[in-house]
Amino acid sequence: MKLTLHHVNLATENVGRMDAFYRDVLGLEETTEGLPVLEKKKGYAGYAGDVAFVSDGAIQTHLAQKDVQAGFRTGHVVNPVSHGHIAYRTDDLAAFKAHLEAKGVAYSDWGNAAVAGWSQIFFYDPDGNVIEVHQVD
């Protein structure tokens, strides 16, 4: 059950402005890994916000329209687009979920409702920061 940093998600009121900043000022490039399947599901699972994905070639930054109500609409305790989150990719999500359960860490299992082809879970660290762990199906 290996974890690698995959992306940082930043919640924003203006995706276009943030996308321009991260591309123009930081020199990041648009990436489509994960984005096309998310766009096809736009509006699904209670989230219809704008998104943009940029990358330095190794780690992605996901820019998502802030939506403080997405958790309520989807019935999930953890809302990954209210304040953003940090995301890790694993090669064995089932083993990681068992690890969290053994440690007594509650998580919200979004399955592949948000991104087709990714099984995702979200949980909180001790200070309330949202962490995503996902596996490519």
Buried (B, 14 or more C-beta within 10 A) or exposed (E): BEEEEBBBBBBBEEBEEBBEBBBEEEEBEEBEEBBEBBEEBEEEBBBEBBBBBBBEEEEBBBBBBBBEEBBEEBEBEBBBBBBBBBBBBBEEBEEBBEBBEEEEBEBBBBEBBBBBEBBBBBBBEEEEEBBBBBBBE
